[in-house]
Amino acid sequence: MSTDQTIHPLRPTHPATAVFGAGAAIGVLGGMIGLGGAEFRLPLLISLFGFAALSAVILNKAMSLVVVLVALPARLAAVPAAEVAARWPVAVNLLAGSLLGAWAGASWAVRMRSTTLYKVLAALMVLMAAALVLTHTTTLGTLDLPLWAQIPAGVAAGFGIGVVAAIMGVAGGELLIPTIVLLFGEDIKTAGSLSLLVSLPTMLVAFARYSRDGSFAVLGANLRFTTLMAAGSVAGAVLGGLLLGVFPDLVLIPTLAVVLLISSVKLARHH
């Protein structure tokens, strides 16, 4: 790990209501578009709460894991488990790449200089903004690849998504869902459930890799902070789910994409 990535765990002095409220606001944003909102939480951890890049990524990963664990039963209730289980080859195909990608991404993140990591995170925020617009404003078709091409494409896509998810500390649903639709021809609803099944083990692998690094101490040092924000994120996601469809996508999606782009500029300039 580079010298400038050595982290002295930060103990925020922010009021509990502010931490919970920030988590809830992020959860609402994510819930309104059917996601966990980790893409929006990451820049908030850095800019508002003052965490260094790698610390923010690790905390974001922990909170994302909690949100995914809570969302999984509800998602499986919405889509019959038998229907999801029948698509197990899709999940296995993606996992063959995403698990390796998660380990590699976390390994790269802990070795990057802080200035480099900020720039990488900024670039990935732009990617997330593009994926958000693509997924929610266009009708995704399918590539109709033959099986001999579909399998390696799935492994390669899974690897890339695993890398991105590990470096940003996100679940990766914004990338997994369009990938599952394009490569495997699944409908959006089934793709959402499959994405959670791929996200969970992928996140656990990245989490395991981060746990081997000294910077992981930031999680133990800020357990109360993490618990409060994670609770707020879950509560907000539930509320956001109830608001799903209240705001037209033509207004909501471009607005959120702009938020991500502004966040990316701030991260790129962060030192």
C-alpha positions as CSV (number, residue, x, y, z in Angstrom):
1,M,0.0,0.0,0.0
2,S,1.4,3.5,-0.9
3,T,2.4,5.8,1.8
4,D,-0.2,8.4,1.1
5,Q,-2.9,5.7,1.3
6,T,-2.1,4.9,5.0
7,I,-5.2,6.0,6.8
8,H,-5.7,7.3,10.3
9,P,-9.3,6.3,10.9
10,L,-11.5,9.3,11.0
11,R,-14.1,9.6,13.8
12,P,-16.7,12.0,12.5
13,T,-18.3,14.4,14.9
14,H,-21.4,14.9,12.9
15,P,-24.7,14.6,14.7
16,A,-26.4,11.3,14.5
17,T,-29.5,12.9,12.9
18,A,-27.3,14.3,10.1
19,V,-25.6,11.0,9.4
20,F,-29.0,9.1,9.4
21,G,-30.6,11.9,7.3
22,A,-27.8,11.8,4.7
23,G,-28.2,8.0,4.4
24,A,-31.9,8.3,4.1
25,A,-31.6,11.0,1.3
26,I,-29.3,8.7,-0.6
27,G,-31.6,5.8,-0.1
28,V,-34.6,7.7,-1.4
29,L,-32.7,8.6,-4.6
30,G,-31.6,5.0,-5.1
31,G,-35.1,3.7,-4.3
32,M,-36.8,6.0,-6.8
33,I,-34.7,4.4,-9.6
34,G,-34.7,0.8,-8.2
35,L,-31.1,0.9,-6.9
36,G,-29.3,1.2,-3.6
37,G,-27.8,4.7,-4.2
38,A,-24.2,3.8,-3.4
39,E,-23.0,5.8,-6.4
40,F,-24.4,9.0,-4.7
41,R,-23.3,8.0,-1.2
42,L,-19.6,7.8,-2.2
43,P,-19.0,11.4,-3.1
44,L,-21.0,12.4,0.0
45,L,-18.7,10.5,2.3
46,I,-15.8,12.3,0.7
47,S,-17.1,15.8,0.3
48,L,-19.5,16.2,3.2
49,F,-18.1,13.8,5.9
50,G,-14.4,14.3,5.1
51,F,-13.3,10.7,4.6
52,A,-10.2,10.0,2.4
53,A,-10.9,8.1,-0.8
54,L,-10.0,4.6,0.2
55,S,-11.8,5.0,3.6
56,A,-14.9,6.2,1.8
57,V,-14.8,3.2,-0.6
58,I,-14.6,0.7,2.3
59,L,-17.4,2.4,4.2
60,N,-19.5,2.6,1.1
61,K,-18.9,-1.1,0.4
62,A,-20.0,-2.0,4.0
63,M,-23.2,0.0,3.6
64,S,-23.9,-1.3,0.1
65,L,-23.6,-4.8,1.5
66,V,-26.2,-4.1,4.2
67,V,-28.6,-2.6,1.6
68,V,-28.3,-5.5,-0.7
69,L,-28.9,-8.0,2.1
70,V,-32.1,-6.2,3.0
71,A,-33.2,-5.8,-0.6
72,L,-32.6,-9.4,-1.6
73,P,-35.6,-11.0,0.2
74,A,-38.0,-8.3,-1.0
75,R,-36.7,-8.6,-4.6
76,L,-37.1,-12.4,-4.6
77,A,-40.6,-12.0,-3.2
78,A,-41.4,-9.7,-6.2
79,V,-40.0,-12.3,-8.7
80,P,-40.7,-16.0,-8.0
81,A,-37.6,-17.7,-6.7
82,A,-38.1,-20.6,-9.1
83,E,-38.0,-18.2,-12.0
84,V,-34.8,-16.7,-10.8
85,A,-33.3,-20.1,-10.0
86,A,-34.0,-21.2,-13.6
87,R,-31.6,-18.5,-14.8
88,W,-28.7,-19.8,-12.7
89,P,-26.4,-20.2,-15.7
90,V,-26.6,-16.4,-16.2
91,A,-25.5,-15.7,-12.6
92,V,-22.7,-18.3,-12.8
93,N,-21.5,-16.9,-16.1
94,L,-21.2,-13.4,-14.7
95,L,-19.8,-14.6,-11.3
96,A,-17.0,-16.4,-13.1
97,G,-15.6,-13.0,-14.0
98,S,-17.0,-10.7,-11.3
99,L,-15.4,-12.6,-8.4
100,L,-11.9,-12.3,-10.0
101,G,-12.7,-8.7,-10.9
102,A,-13.7,-7.8,-7.3
103,W,-10.5,-9.2,-5.9
104,A,-8.4,-7.4,-8.5
105,G,-10.2,-4.1,-8.2
106,A,-9.9,-4.1,-4.4
107,S,-6.2,-5.0,-4.7
108,W,-5.6,-2.1,-7.2
109,A,-7.5,0.3,-5.0
110,V,-5.4,-0.3,-1.9
111,R,-2.2,0.2,-3.9
112,M,-3.2,3.4,-5.7
113,R,-1.9,6.7,-4.7
114,S,-4.7,8.9,-3.2
115,T,-4.6,11.4,-6.1
116,T,-4.9,8.6,-8.6
117,L,-7.8,7.0,-6.8
118,Y,-9.7,10.2,-6.7
119,K,-9.3,10.5,-10.5
120,V,-10.3,6.9,-11.1
121,L,-13.4,7.4,-8.9
122,A,-14.2,10.5,-10.9
123,A,-14.0,8.6,-14.2
124,L,-16.2,5.8,-12.8
125,M,-18.8,8.3,-11.7
126,V,-19.0,9.4,-15.4
127,L,-19.5,5.8,-16.4
128,M,-22.3,5.4,-13.8
129,A,-24.0,8.5,-15.1
130,A,-23.9,7.1,-18.7
131,A,-25.2,3.7,-17.5
132,L,-28.0,5.4,-15.6
133,V,-29.2,7.3,-18.6
134,L,-28.8,4.2,-20.9
135,T,-30.7,1.9,-18.6
136,H,-33.6,4.2,-17.8
137,T,-34.2,6.2,-21.0
138,T,-33.7,3.7,-23.7
139,T,-35.3,0.3,-24.5
140,L,-32.6,-2.2,-24.3
141,G,-32.5,-5.0,-26.8
142,T,-30.4,-8.1,-26.9
143,L,-27.2,-8.8,-28.7
144,D,-28.3,-12.4,-29.6
145,L,-24.8,-13.7,-29.4
146,P,-24.2,-17.4,-30.0
147,L,-23.4,-19.5,-26.9
148,W,-19.7,-19.8,-27.8
149,A,-19.4,-15.9,-27.8
150,Q,-21.9,-15.3,-25.0
151,I,-20.0,-17.2,-22.3
152,P,-16.7,-15.4,-22.7
153,A,-18.5,-12.1,-23.1
154,G,-20.3,-12.7,-19.8
155,V,-17.0,-13.5,-18.1
156,A,-15.3,-10.4,-19.5
157,A,-18.3,-8.2,-18.6
158,G,-18.5,-9.7,-15.1
159,F,-14.8,-9.0,-14.6
160,G,-15.1,-5.4,-15.5
161,I,-18.2,-4.9,-13.3
162,G,-16.4,-6.6,-10.4
163,V,-13.5,-4.2,-10.8
164,V,-15.8,-1.1,-10.9
165,A,-17.9,-2.3,-8.0
166,A,-14.8,-3.0,-5.8
167,I,-13.1,0.3,-6.5
168,M,-16.3,2.3,-5.9
169,G,-17.7,0.3,-3.1
170,V,-21.0,-0.2,-4.9
171,A,-23.2,-3.2,-5.7
172,G,-22.9,-2.7,-9.4
173,G,-26.5,-3.0,-10.3
174,E,-26.4,-0.1,-12.6
175,L,-24.0,-2.0,-14.8
176,L,-25.2,-5.5,-14.2
177,I,-28.8,-5.0,-15.2
178,P,-28.2,-3.7,-18.7
179,T,-25.5,-6.3,-19.2
180,I,-27.9,-9.1,-18.3
181,V,-30.5,-7.7,-20.6
182,L,-28.1,-7.1,-23.5
183,L,-26.1,-10.4,-23.2
184,F,-28.7,-12.8,-22.0
185,G,-32.0,-11.3,-23.2
186,E,-33.7,-11.2,-19.7
187,D,-36.4,-8.7,-18.9
188,I,-35.6,-5.8,-16.7
189,K,-37.4,-7.2,-13.7
190,T,-35.7,-10.6,-13.8
191,A,-32.4,-8.9,-14.5
192,G,-32.8,-6.8,-11.3
193,S,-33.1,-10.0,-9.2
194,L,-30.2,-11.7,-10.9
195,S,-28.1,-8.6,-10.4
196,L,-28.5,-8.9,-6.7
197,L,-27.6,-12.6,-6.7
198,V,-24.4,-11.7,-8.6
199,S,-23.7,-8.5,-6.5
200,L,-23.8,-10.2,-3.1
201,P,-20.9,-12.7,-3.5
202,T,-19.0,-10.2,-5.6
203,M,-19.2,-7.7,-2.8
204,L,-18.2,-10.3,-0.2
205,V,-15.0,-11.1,-2.2
206,A,-14.1,-7.4,-2.4
207,F,-14.9,-7.0,1.3
208,A,-12.6,-10.0,2.1
209,R,-9.8,-8.4,0.1
210,Y,-10.1,-5.0,1.8
211,S,-10.2,-6.8,5.2
212,R,-6.6,-7.9,4.6
213,D,-5.4,-4.2,4.4
214,G,-4.6,-1.8,7.2
215,S,-7.1,0.7,5.9
216,F,-9.9,-1.7,6.8
217,A,-9.5,-0.3,10.4
218,V,-11.6,2.7,9.3
219,L,-14.7,0.5,9.5
220,G,-14.2,-0.5,13.1
221,A,-13.3,3.0,14.1
222,N,-16.5,4.3,12.5
223,L,-18.9,1.5,13.3
224,R,-21.6,3.8,14.8
225,F,-21.3,6.2,11.8
226,T,-21.6,3.3,9.4
227,T,-24.6,1.7,11.2
228,L,-26.5,5.0,11.3
229,M,-25.9,5.8,7.7
230,A,-26.7,2.2,6.6
231,A,-30.0,2.3,8.6
232,G,-30.8,5.6,7.0
233,S,-30.1,4.2,3.5
234,V,-32.3,1.2,4.1
235,A,-35.2,3.4,5.4
236,G,-34.7,5.8,2.5
237,A,-34.7,3.0,0.0
238,V,-38.0,1.8,1.3
239,L,-39.5,5.3,1.0
240,G,-37.9,5.7,-2.4
241,G,-39.5,2.5,-3.6
242,L,-42.9,3.8,-2.6
243,L,-42.1,7.0,-4.6
244,L,-41.2,4.9,-7.7
245,G,-42.9,6.4,-10.7
246,V,-44.0,9.6,-8.9
247,F,-41.4,11.6,-10.7
248,P,-41.2,11.2,-14.5
249,D,-37.9,9.6,-15.7
250,L,-37.5,12.4,-18.2
251,V,-36.9,14.7,-15.3
252,L,-35.5,12.4,-12.6
253,I,-32.8,10.5,-14.6
254,P,-31.1,13.5,-16.2
255,T,-31.1,15.3,-12.9
256,L,-29.4,12.4,-11.1
257,A,-27.0,12.0,-14.0
258,V,-26.0,15.7,-13.7
259,V,-25.5,15.1,-9.9
260,L,-23.1,12.3,-10.7
261,L,-21.2,14.4,-13.3
262,I,-20.9,17.3,-10.8
263,S,-19.7,14.9,-8.2
264,S,-17.1,13.5,-10.7
265,V,-15.7,16.9,-11.3
266,K,-15.4,17.6,-7.6
267,L,-13.6,14.2,-7.0
268,A,-11.2,14.8,-9.9
269,R,-10.2,18.1,-8.3
270,H,-10.0,16.6,-4.8
271,H,-6.5,16.4,-3.1
